[in-house]
């Protein structure tokens, strides 16, 4: 059964106003770079008209706002080729790569969250929240079966689980530009962030991740094949 080398996954929440342009830009990038790829948009509980669905050898996650140009995906894939199991884009390893910086209040909020994340999870990464991450297929298959948190704690939990599983994680500096259309509520979302960091800390202290990992035993059997055959082509497939 054939499947594409690269799956580009876009988690989307109420993105109807810009998802069309996002898909067009990514499709142009795929065609220009001649990637053997499929493009998947995963609906995240939207209340508007955003798309659904998902499946490849490398799984790349990117935000719908395209803050990181898609050609930067090559930097993540290079890290995987060099031996990493997970590659995460970072806005803070090389700040000079930020083409459009966040407002100061958002920078402060983000750095505070990163500090809390480091303290509560033991993760050492400068940027857990950059929505630009790539996983080798076998790593993705295992990590996402153990993942439980869907909102702000989604990224730290994935990285925490990957770390516990012994996967090699590479943090890669990427070019990135802030999009003013991205909105958060500092009171509501800030409280949710703290709550979800506390959940990760509690689950770890209670041994829940370790128990779940131990229950899996031989994780090599968890790597599933794509649900349908896909002919290899330079033209990407769009799941509807």
N, C-alpha and C positions, 0 to 999 in steps of 0.2 A: 504494500500500500504506500503510495507516494504522498508526501506532504511538503509544504514549502519550508525553506530554510529559516525564514523569519516571519514571526507573527507580530504585527504591531497592534497593540491593544490600547484603546482610548477609553478610560472610564469617564463617563459623561453624566453630569447632573444639570438639568435645565439648560442645555446648550443649543437649543433649536436656532437661536439667532446667529450662531457662528459655526455650527458643526459642518454645514455645507462647504464653506470656504476652507475650513480645516482639512476636510477630506480631499478637496481638490489640490491643496498644497502638498499634502502627503503623497497623493497619487503621482503628482508631477515629480516629486523627489524620488519615489520608487522607480519611476520610468527612467529618470535621468541617471540614477546610479545603477540601473539594471539589477536591482535586488530581486531575488526569488522570494516573493513575499505575499502575505495576505493581510488585509486591513480589517480589524474587528472593532466595533464600537459596542461597549458594554454599558447598558443603562444602569444608573445608580439611584433608582428610586425617584426619577424625575416626575414632575407634575405637568411638564409640557410634552412636546412631540419628539423627543430624542429617540434614536434607534436602539436595537438589541443585538447580542450574540457573541460566540468565541471558538480557537485551536493552533504549531511549528517547532523546529530545532532550537531556535532562540526566541524567547518571548520578550518583547520590548514594550514597556509601559510608557505612555506619554500623556501629558495633560492636553485637554482640548484647546487650550489657549495658545499652544505652540510657543511657549516662552523660550524653550530651547529649540534652535533650528534643527530640522530632521537630519541634516548631514552630520550633526554631532553624534548621531547613533553609531557612526563608524568608530568613534572613540570608545564607546561602550563595548562594541563587538570586538575591538582590538584587545580590550582588557580580558574579555572572555577567551579569546584565542591565546592570550598569554598565560592562561591557567586559572583565571578567576571563575567561580561558579555563578557569582552575582556581581554585577557592575552597577554602581549608582552614580548618577550625575550629581555634581556639587557646585553650588553657586559661590561657595565661600573658600574653596581651596586656592583659587586665583581670582580675587575680586575684580581684577582688571578685565576679566572676560564678561562682566556685567555690562551689556550695551545700554540698558535702561534700568537704572537702580530703583528699588522700592523707596517710597517715602520713608523718612527717618523713623516715624512711629511704627511702621510695619517691620523695619529692620530690627528695632529694639524688641518688638513682640516676638519675632522669629528667633532672635538670639536667646531670649529668655526661655522660650519653649525648648530650644536645643539644649540649654543648660539643664533644665528640668529632666529632659529625656536622658541625658548622659548620667545624671545622678541616680535616676530611678531604674534605669535598665542596664547601666554599665556599658552601653554602646559608646564608642569613641569617635564616631563620625561627626564631621563638622556640619553636615547637612543631611538629615534624614528625610526631609519633607520635599525635596526637589522631585517633581513628578516626572522623572526621567530615569527609568531603571530597566536593566536587561538581565534575564535569567537564562541559564542553560536549561534545556527542556526537562532533564531529569530532576534538577534542583527545584524548578517551578512546580512540578507535579507533586513533590513531597511537601514543600513549604506551604503551598496553598491549601493542602488538605488539613494542615494544623492551624491555619490562620482563623481567628474568630472575630476580630474587631474590624468594622467597616468604615469608620469615619477618620478622625484625626490620628487615632492610634494605629491606623492601618499600616503605614510605612514602618514606624518603629517596631511594631510587632513582627512584621515580616523579617526585618533585619535581626531581631532578637532570636527568632526561631532559626533562621539561617545560621546564626552564630552558634547556637546550641547544637545544631546538627553537624557543626564542624566544616561548613562550606566556606570556601575562601571568598571574601567580599572585597572588591576593589572600589575605592572612591575616586572618581574621575572628574577633574575640572572640566566644565562645559561652558560654552557661550550661552548667555541667558539674558532675556530682557523682560522686565516687569510689564504686566498687562493691567491697566487701570480698571478693566472690567471685572477682574477677580475680586470678589467681595467676601469679607468675613465679619462676624460680629465679635468684637473683642471680649465682651462680657459673656455671652452665651457660648461661643466657640472656645474661648479661653477656659471656661469652667469644664467644658466637655473634654478638652485636651488633658487637663489635669486628672479628670475622672478616668480617662482611658489609660493614662500612664500608670495610675494607681492599680487598675485592673491587671495590667501586664505584670507589675511588681507583685501583686497578690498571687496571681496564677503561678508565677515563677517560685515564690516562697512556698506555696502549697504543693509544689511538685507537679502541677498539672501538665506543663509542657513536657517534662521528663517522662511522665506516665504515658502521655499520648505517643511520644516518640518510641518508648519501649514497646508499646502495644503494637506498633507497626512492624517490629522485628526486621524482616528483610525488605527494605524500602525499594530495592531494585525491581520488585514485581509491581510497583505502583505506577510505573511509567506507562501510560495508556496510549494506544494508537489513535490517530484522528478518527472521528466518527464516520467520515466519508472519504473516498479516494479523491485526490486532487491532482490533475495533470500538471506536471512541472512546466512552468512558463514564466517568461519575464513579465507577463501581465498579471498584476495583483488581483486576487479575488476579494470581493466585498461581501461579507455575510449580511444578510438582511433579516 
